[in-house]
Amino acid sequence: MKKTIKVKVQEYVETVYELPDDHFDNLKDENGESYTMDNMSDCEIATEFARFGKKIFQTYEYDEDPISWDTNFFNHETNQWEEL
């Protein structure tokens, strides 16, 4: 097996999505009156845009020192630190 090296790169991604004006009205129709944009968390709204929206712009930014040789990461599903 070929040896590999790993590096963690911290990057910040900014994405602009667009959805049809009636997207959230359709969610309300499908899921009931209580499922409106006013009742959704920011994470739920972002998920709707990311899953169903059209990506119209994306940019990446990096810190001054974006590289780390520590490839541990926090797994939010298991609430544990893991090594890649």
mmCIF file of the C-alpha atoms, coordinates in Angstrom:
data_MODEL
# 
_entry.id   MODEL 
# 
loop_
_atom_site.group_PDB 
_atom_site.id 
_atom_site.type_symbol 
_atom_site.label_atom_id 
_atom_site.label_alt_id 
_atom_site.label_comp_id 
_atom_site.label_asym_id 
_atom_site.label_entity_id 
_atom_site.label_seq_id 
_atom_site.pdbx_PDB_ins_code 
_atom_site.Cartn_x 
_atom_site.Cartn_y 
_atom_site.Cartn_z 
_atom_site.occupancy 
_atom_site.B_iso_or_equiv 
_atom_site.pdbx_formal_charge 
_atom_site.auth_seq_id 
_atom_site.auth_comp_id 
_atom_site.auth_asym_id 
_atom_site.auth_atom_id 
_atom_site.pdbx_PDB_model_num 
ATOM 1  C CA . MET A 1 1  ? 0.000   0.000  0.000  1.00 0.00 ? 1  MET A CA 1 
ATOM 2  C CA . LYS A 1 2  ? 1.308   3.429  -0.950 1.00 0.00 ? 2  LYS A CA 1 
ATOM 3  C CA . LYS A 1 3  ? 2.169   5.778  1.936  1.00 0.00 ? 3  LYS A CA 1 
ATOM 4  C CA . THR A 1 4  ? 0.232   9.012  2.195  1.00 0.00 ? 4  THR A CA 1 
ATOM 5  C CA . ILE A 1 5  ? 0.486   12.251 4.127  1.00 0.00 ? 5  ILE A CA 1 
ATOM 6  C CA . LYS A 1 6  ? -2.457  14.142 5.560  1.00 0.00 ? 6  LYS A CA 1 
ATOM 7  C CA . VAL A 1 7  ? -3.020  17.786 6.270  1.00 0.00 ? 7  VAL A CA 1 
ATOM 8  C CA . LYS A 1 8  ? -6.018  19.655 7.625  1.00 0.00 ? 8  LYS A CA 1 
ATOM 9  C CA . VAL A 1 9  ? -6.838  22.887 5.773  1.00 0.00 ? 9  VAL A CA 1 
ATOM 10 C CA . GLN A 1 10 ? -9.105  25.413 7.464  1.00 0.00 ? 10 GLN A CA 1 
ATOM 11 C CA . GLU A 1 11 ? -11.178 27.082 4.791  1.00 0.00 ? 11 GLU A CA 1 
ATOM 12 C CA . TYR A 1 12 ? -14.217 29.276 5.061  1.00 0.00 ? 12 TYR A CA 1 
ATOM 13 C CA . VAL A 1 13 ? -16.785 28.853 2.324  1.00 0.00 ? 13 VAL A CA 1 
ATOM 14 C CA . GLU A 1 14 ? -19.391 31.462 1.533  1.00 0.00 ? 14 GLU A CA 1 
ATOM 15 C CA . THR A 1 15 ? -22.168 30.359 -0.815 1.00 0.00 ? 15 THR A CA 1 
ATOM 16 C CA . VAL A 1 16 ? -25.172 32.216 -2.194 1.00 0.00 ? 16 VAL A CA 1 
ATOM 17 C CA . TYR A 1 17 ? -28.184 30.124 -3.212 1.00 0.00 ? 17 TYR A CA 1 
ATOM 18 C CA . GLU A 1 18 ? -31.518 31.059 -4.710 1.00 0.00 ? 18 GLU A CA 1 
ATOM 19 C CA . LEU A 1 19 ? -34.898 29.357 -4.419 1.00 0.00 ? 19 LEU A CA 1 
ATOM 20 C CA . PRO A 1 20 ? -38.233 30.110 -6.084 1.00 0.00 ? 20 PRO A CA 1 
ATOM 21 C CA . ASP A 1 21 ? -40.331 32.626 -4.132 1.00 0.00 ? 21 ASP A CA 1 
ATOM 22 C CA . ASP A 1 22 ? -42.934 29.976 -3.321 1.00 0.00 ? 22 ASP A CA 1 
ATOM 23 C CA . HIS A 1 23 ? -40.505 27.335 -1.973 1.00 0.00 ? 23 HIS A CA 1 
ATOM 24 C CA . PHE A 1 24 ? -41.328 27.941 1.691  1.00 0.00 ? 24 PHE A CA 1 
ATOM 25 C CA . ASP A 1 25 ? -45.065 28.303 0.926  1.00 0.00 ? 25 ASP A CA 1 
ATOM 26 C CA . ASN A 1 26 ? -44.930 24.831 -0.629 1.00 0.00 ? 26 ASN A CA 1 
ATOM 27 C CA . LEU A 1 27 ? -43.256 23.460 2.516  1.00 0.00 ? 27 LEU A CA 1 
ATOM 28 C CA . LYS A 1 28 ? -46.088 24.875 4.588  1.00 0.00 ? 28 LYS A CA 1 
ATOM 29 C CA . ASP A 1 29 ? -48.651 23.268 2.252  1.00 0.00 ? 29 ASP A CA 1 
ATOM 30 C CA . GLU A 1 30 ? -46.861 19.903 2.451  1.00 0.00 ? 30 GLU A CA 1 
ATOM 31 C CA . ASN A 1 31 ? -46.098 19.922 6.189  1.00 0.00 ? 31 ASN A CA 1 
ATOM 32 C CA . GLY A 1 32 ? -48.830 21.992 7.813  1.00 0.00 ? 32 GLY A CA 1 
ATOM 33 C CA . GLU A 1 33 ? -49.276 25.564 8.961  1.00 0.00 ? 33 GLU A CA 1 
ATOM 34 C CA . SER A 1 34 ? -46.713 25.247 11.761 1.00 0.00 ? 34 SER A CA 1 
ATOM 35 C CA . TYR A 1 35 ? -43.892 24.629 9.252  1.00 0.00 ? 35 TYR A CA 1 
ATOM 36 C CA . THR A 1 36 ? -43.196 28.173 8.109  1.00 0.00 ? 36 THR A CA 1 
ATOM 37 C CA . MET A 1 37 ? -39.940 30.028 7.630  1.00 0.00 ? 37 MET A CA 1 
ATOM 38 C CA . ASP A 1 38 ? -40.733 31.984 10.807 1.00 0.00 ? 38 ASP A CA 1 
ATOM 39 C CA . ASN A 1 39 ? -40.820 28.717 12.787 1.00 0.00 ? 39 ASN A CA 1 
ATOM 40 C CA . MET A 1 40 ? -37.674 27.224 11.251 1.00 0.00 ? 40 MET A CA 1 
ATOM 41 C CA . SER A 1 41 ? -34.209 27.536 12.768 1.00 0.00 ? 41 SER A CA 1 
ATOM 42 C CA . ASP A 1 42 ? -31.422 29.167 10.773 1.00 0.00 ? 42 ASP A CA 1 
ATOM 43 C CA . CYS A 1 43 ? -29.897 25.694 10.308 1.00 0.00 ? 43 CYS A CA 1 
ATOM 44 C CA . GLU A 1 44 ? -33.165 24.346 8.864  1.00 0.00 ? 44 GLU A CA 1 
ATOM 45 C CA . ILE A 1 45 ? -33.443 27.306 6.484  1.00 0.00 ? 45 ILE A CA 1 
ATOM 46 C CA . ALA A 1 46 ? -29.806 26.928 5.408  1.00 0.00 ? 46 ALA A CA 1 
ATOM 47 C CA . THR A 1 47 ? -30.397 23.221 4.777  1.00 0.00 ? 47 THR A CA 1 
ATOM 48 C CA . GLU A 1 48 ? -33.364 24.000 2.524  1.00 0.00 ? 48 GLU A CA 1 
ATOM 49 C CA . PHE A 1 49 ? -31.276 26.410 0.466  1.00 0.00 ? 49 PHE A CA 1 
ATOM 50 C CA . ALA A 1 50 ? -28.290 24.029 0.278  1.00 0.00 ? 50 ALA A CA 1 
ATOM 51 C CA . ARG A 1 51 ? -30.384 20.976 -0.668 1.00 0.00 ? 51 ARG A CA 1 
ATOM 52 C CA . PHE A 1 52 ? -32.902 22.521 -3.055 1.00 0.00 ? 52 PHE A CA 1 
ATOM 53 C CA . GLY A 1 53 ? -31.481 25.883 -4.092 1.00 0.00 ? 53 GLY A CA 1 
ATOM 54 C CA . LYS A 1 54 ? -29.470 26.834 -7.117 1.00 0.00 ? 54 LYS A CA 1 
ATOM 55 C CA . LYS A 1 55 ? -25.880 27.776 -6.253 1.00 0.00 ? 55 LYS A CA 1 
ATOM 56 C CA . ILE A 1 56 ? -25.204 31.165 -7.837 1.00 0.00 ? 56 ILE A CA 1 
ATOM 57 C CA . PHE A 1 57 ? -21.937 32.183 -6.132 1.00 0.00 ? 57 PHE A CA 1 
ATOM 58 C CA . GLN A 1 58 ? -19.232 30.594 -4.007 1.00 0.00 ? 58 GLN A CA 1 
ATOM 59 C CA . THR A 1 59 ? -15.957 31.877 -2.610 1.00 0.00 ? 59 THR A CA 1 
ATOM 60 C CA . TYR A 1 60 ? -13.263 30.418 -0.353 1.00 0.00 ? 60 TYR A CA 1 
ATOM 61 C CA . GLU A 1 61 ? -11.124 32.219 2.184  1.00 0.00 ? 61 GLU A CA 1 
ATOM 62 C CA . TYR A 1 62 ? -8.207  30.961 4.215  1.00 0.00 ? 62 TYR A CA 1 
ATOM 63 C CA . ASP A 1 63 ? -6.675  32.061 7.508  1.00 0.00 ? 63 ASP A CA 1 
ATOM 64 C CA . GLU A 1 64 ? -3.168  33.419 7.523  1.00 0.00 ? 64 GLU A CA 1 
ATOM 65 C CA . ASP A 1 65 ? -1.991  29.979 8.715  1.00 0.00 ? 65 ASP A CA 1 
ATOM 66 C CA . PRO A 1 66 ? -4.605  27.541 7.349  1.00 0.00 ? 66 PRO A CA 1 
ATOM 67 C CA . ILE A 1 67 ? -2.625  24.290 7.533  1.00 0.00 ? 67 ILE A CA 1 
ATOM 68 C CA . SER A 1 68 ? -2.514  21.887 10.466 1.00 0.00 ? 68 SER A CA 1 
ATOM 69 C CA . TRP A 1 69 ? -0.783  18.531 10.554 1.00 0.00 ? 69 TRP A CA 1 
ATOM 70 C CA . ASP A 1 70 ? -3.167  17.456 13.335 1.00 0.00 ? 70 ASP A CA 1 
ATOM 71 C CA . THR A 1 71 ? -5.882  15.588 11.461 1.00 0.00 ? 71 THR A CA 1 
ATOM 72 C CA . ASN A 1 72 ? -8.096  14.945 14.475 1.00 0.00 ? 72 ASN A CA 1 
ATOM 73 C CA . PHE A 1 73 ? -11.650 16.136 14.015 1.00 0.00 ? 73 PHE A CA 1 
ATOM 74 C CA . PHE A 1 74 ? -14.758 16.315 16.172 1.00 0.00 ? 74 PHE A CA 1 
ATOM 75 C CA . ASN A 1 75 ? -17.516 13.982 14.996 1.00 0.00 ? 75 ASN A CA 1 
ATOM 76 C CA . HIS A 1 76 ? -20.784 15.705 15.924 1.00 0.00 ? 76 HIS A CA 1 
ATOM 77 C CA . GLU A 1 77 ? -22.777 12.488 15.445 1.00 0.00 ? 77 GLU A CA 1 
ATOM 78 C CA . THR A 1 78 ? -20.767 10.570 18.064 1.00 0.00 ? 78 THR A CA 1 
ATOM 79 C CA . ASN A 1 79 ? -19.615 13.585 20.156 1.00 0.00 ? 79 ASN A CA 1 
ATOM 80 C CA . GLN A 1 80 ? -16.086 12.173 19.991 1.00 0.00 ? 80 GLN A CA 1 
ATOM 81 C CA . TRP A 1 81 ? -12.733 13.359 18.676 1.00 0.00 ? 81 TRP A CA 1 
ATOM 82 C CA . GLU A 1 82 ? -11.491 11.056 15.919 1.00 0.00 ? 82 GLU A CA 1 
ATOM 83 C CA . GLU A 1 83 ? -8.268  10.623 13.960 1.00 0.00 ? 83 GLU A CA 1 
ATOM 84 C CA . LEU A 1 84 ? -8.422  10.293 10.191 1.00 0.00 ? 84 LEU A CA 1 
# 
